[in-house]
């Protein structure tokens, strides 16, 4: 049985505001409770520790991002193509301080949450996405370690601000366009993919995201068991 989500979300909203402003190490449960205008004990009705509270916060942010990716693919299956999928993922991450901190391993903001406790789900998605884009010829099969190179390239774009201040001054859209162009030119086959293959990939990835979101929501909003 889940707790009322409106109260849980109010607590998570407060935790998110404080984490972005102060960093997780400086935020206490007392701080969160005051910001959410609830008692400290109310926070513990939902999560036993500060770490679990912040992990729930990251999960909720992930749900929002996965929902946007899913809606985009269902509206246009071509969004499943690597250059478009990673472009949209980059922008969603860049516009969310918590997601950006998670991707870049920002310990000032997240503390030890960079070791996200449910990374297995993310790994499962990565494995399935890799299978699908190879199977449906959305990724070149003549490159050694193509998926490694693809994901390393996409990840590297999140670190450009720290590499060069000139890069930091560029608009996120400009960076996203450069990332999409790089992936399209370097990692995807020439020509246009088969529409039925795109529809299959988009459908399967959307279904997997729905499954992940359901698991995340259950963990976020199910109260801890006593004992």
C-alpha positions as CSV (number, residue, x, y, z in Angstrom):
1,X,0.0,0.0,0.0
2,X,1.4,3.4,-1.0
3,X,1.4,6.6,1.1
4,X,-0.5,9.6,-0.2
5,X,1.6,10.9,-3.1
6,X,0.8,14.5,-2.6
7,X,2.4,14.6,0.8
8,X,5.4,12.6,-0.4
9,X,5.8,14.9,-3.4
10,X,5.7,17.9,-1.2
11,X,8.5,16.5,0.8
12,X,10.5,15.5,-2.3
13,X,10.0,19.0,-3.7
14,X,11.4,20.5,-0.6
15,X,14.4,18.1,-0.6
16,X,15.1,18.9,-4.2
17,X,15.1,22.7,-3.6
18,X,17.5,22.3,-0.7
19,X,19.8,19.8,-2.4
20,X,20.2,22.1,-5.4
21,X,20.9,25.1,-3.2
22,X,23.0,23.6,-0.5
23,X,24.2,20.2,-1.6
24,X,23.1,16.9,-0.1
25,X,25.7,16.8,2.7
26,X,24.5,20.1,4.2
27,X,20.8,19.2,4.1
28,X,19.2,17.5,7.1
29,X,15.8,15.8,7.6
30,X,14.9,18.7,9.9
31,X,15.6,21.1,7.0
32,X,13.5,19.2,4.7
33,X,10.6,18.8,7.1
34,X,10.6,22.6,7.8
35,X,10.7,23.4,4.1
36,X,7.8,21.0,3.4
37,X,5.9,22.2,6.5
38,X,5.6,18.7,8.0
39,X,6.9,17.1,11.1
40,X,10.2,15.3,11.0
41,X,8.5,12.1,11.9
42,X,6.3,12.5,8.8
43,X,9.4,12.3,6.6
44,X,10.4,9.1,8.2
45,X,6.9,7.6,7.5
46,X,8.0,7.6,3.9
47,X,11.8,7.0,4.0
48,X,13.9,5.7,6.8
49,X,17.0,7.7,6.1
50,X,18.2,10.8,4.4
51,X,19.9,8.7,1.8
52,X,16.7,6.9,0.9
53,X,14.8,10.2,0.7
54,X,17.4,11.6,-1.8
55,X,17.4,8.4,-3.7
56,X,13.6,8.6,-4.1
57,X,14.1,12.2,-5.3
58,X,16.5,11.1,-8.0
59,X,14.1,8.3,-9.0
60,X,11.3,10.8,-9.3
61,X,13.4,13.0,-11.5
62,X,14.3,9.9,-13.6
63,X,10.6,9.2,-14.1
64,X,10.0,12.6,-15.5
65,X,12.8,12.2,-17.9
66,X,11.8,8.7,-19.0
67,X,8.2,9.9,-19.5
68,X,9.3,12.7,-21.8
69,X,11.5,10.3,-23.9
70,X,8.6,7.8,-24.1
71,X,6.1,10.4,-25.2
72,X,8.5,11.7,-27.9
73,X,9.1,8.2,-29.3
74,X,5.4,7.4,-29.3
75,X,4.6,10.6,-31.1
76,X,7.4,10.0,-33.6
77,X,9.2,6.6,-33.7
78,X,12.2,8.3,-35.4
79,X,13.1,9.7,-31.9
80,X,14.4,6.2,-31.2
81,X,17.3,6.7,-33.7
82,X,20.5,7.1,-31.7
83,X,21.3,10.7,-32.8
84,X,17.8,11.9,-31.9
85,X,17.5,9.8,-28.8
86,X,20.8,11.0,-27.3
87,X,20.1,14.6,-28.4
88,X,16.8,14.7,-26.5
89,X,18.4,12.9,-23.5
90,X,21.2,15.5,-23.4
91,X,18.8,18.4,-23.4
92,X,16.5,16.8,-20.7
93,X,19.6,16.2,-18.6
94,X,21.1,19.6,-19.1
95,X,17.9,21.3,-18.0
96,X,17.6,19.3,-14.8
97,X,20.2,20.1,-12.2
98,X,19.8,16.8,-10.4
99,X,20.0,14.7,-13.5
100,X,23.0,16.6,-14.7
101,X,24.7,16.1,-11.3
102,X,24.0,12.4,-11.5
103,X,25.4,12.1,-15.0
104,X,28.5,14.1,-14.2
105,X,29.1,12.6,-10.8
106,X,28.8,15.9,-9.0
107,X,29.7,14.9,-5.4
108,X,29.2,18.5,-4.2
109,X,25.5,18.3,-5.0
110,X,24.8,14.6,-4.6
111,X,27.3,13.3,-2.1
112,X,27.5,9.6,-2.3
113,X,24.3,9.4,-4.4
114,X,26.6,9.2,-7.5
115,X,26.5,5.5,-6.6
116,X,22.8,5.3,-7.5
117,X,21.4,2.3,-5.7
118,X,19.3,1.1,-8.6
119,X,21.8,1.3,-11.4
120,X,20.8,-2.3,-12.4
121,X,17.6,-1.1,-14.0
122,X,19.6,1.5,-16.0
123,X,22.0,-1.2,-17.1
124,X,19.1,-3.4,-18.2
125,X,17.8,-0.6,-20.3
126,X,21.2,0.0,-21.8
127,X,21.6,-3.7,-22.7
128,X,18.2,-3.9,-24.3
129,X,18.6,-0.6,-26.2
130,X,22.0,-1.8,-27.6
131,X,20.4,-5.1,-28.7
132,X,17.5,-3.3,-30.5
133,X,19.6,-0.7,-32.3
134,X,22.0,-3.4,-33.6
135,X,19.2,-5.8,-34.5
136,X,17.3,-3.1,-36.5
137,X,20.4,-1.7,-38.1
138,X,20.2,1.7,-36.4
139,X,23.9,1.5,-35.4
140,X,26.8,0.6,-37.7
141,X,28.0,-3.0,-37.2
142,X,31.4,-2.5,-38.8
143,X,32.9,-0.5,-36.0
144,X,34.8,-2.1,-33.0
145,X,33.0,-1.5,-29.7
146,X,30.5,0.8,-31.5
147,X,28.1,1.0,-28.6
148,X,30.9,1.8,-26.1
149,X,32.1,4.6,-28.4
150,X,28.6,5.9,-28.9
151,X,27.8,6.1,-25.1
152,X,31.3,7.5,-24.3
153,X,30.7,10.2,-26.9
154,X,27.3,11.1,-25.5
155,X,28.6,11.1,-22.0
156,X,31.5,13.3,-22.9
157,X,29.2,16.1,-24.1
158,X,28.0,16.5,-20.5
159,X,31.5,17.4,-19.4
160,X,32.2,20.1,-21.9
161,X,31.4,22.9,-19.5
162,X,34.3,21.8,-17.2
163,X,36.7,21.4,-20.1
164,X,36.6,24.8,-21.6
165,X,34.8,28.0,-20.6
166,X,34.1,28.8,-24.2
167,X,32.1,25.5,-24.4
168,X,30.2,26.5,-21.2
169,X,29.1,29.7,-23.0
170,X,27.4,27.8,-25.8
171,X,23.7,27.2,-25.7
172,X,22.5,23.7,-24.7
173,X,20.7,23.5,-28.1
174,X,24.0,24.1,-29.9
175,X,25.7,21.4,-27.9
176,X,22.8,19.0,-28.5
177,X,22.9,19.7,-32.2
178,X,26.7,19.0,-32.3
179,X,26.2,15.7,-30.4
180,X,23.4,14.6,-32.8
181,X,25.5,15.4,-35.8
182,X,28.5,13.5,-34.4
183,X,26.4,10.4,-33.7
184,X,24.6,10.5,-37.0
185,X,27.9,10.9,-39.0
186,X,30.1,8.5,-37.0
187,X,27.8,5.7,-35.7
188,X,24.7,5.3,-37.8
189,X,24.5,3.6,-41.2
190,X,24.0,5.7,-44.3
191,X,20.4,6.2,-45.6
192,X,17.1,6.2,-43.8
193,X,16.1,3.3,-41.5
194,X,13.0,1.1,-42.2
195,X,9.9,2.7,-40.6
196,X,8.7,-0.6,-39.3
197,X,12.0,-1.2,-37.5
198,X,11.8,2.3,-35.9
199,X,8.2,1.6,-34.8
200,X,9.4,-1.7,-33.2
201,X,12.3,-0.1,-31.4
202,X,10.2,2.9,-30.2
203,X,7.5,0.6,-28.9
204,X,9.8,-1.8,-27.0
205,X,11.8,1.0,-25.5
206,X,8.6,2.8,-24.5
207,X,7.3,-0.3,-22.8
208,X,10.5,-0.8,-21.0
209,X,10.4,2.7,-19.7
210,X,6.9,2.2,-18.5
211,X,8.0,-0.8,-16.6
212,X,11.0,1.0,-15.0
213,X,8.7,3.9,-14.1
214,X,6.3,1.6,-12.4
215,X,9.1,0.0,-10.4
216,X,10.5,3.4,-9.4
217,X,7.1,4.7,-8.3
218,X,6.5,1.7,-6.2
219,X,9.8,2.2,-4.4
220,X,9.3,5.9,-4.0
221,X,5.8,5.8,-2.6
222,X,5.6,2.6,-0.7
223,X,6.2,3.2,3.0
224,X,9.0,1.3,4.8
225,X,8.0,-1.8,6.5
226,X,8.3,-2.0,10.3
227,X,10.7,-4.4,11.9
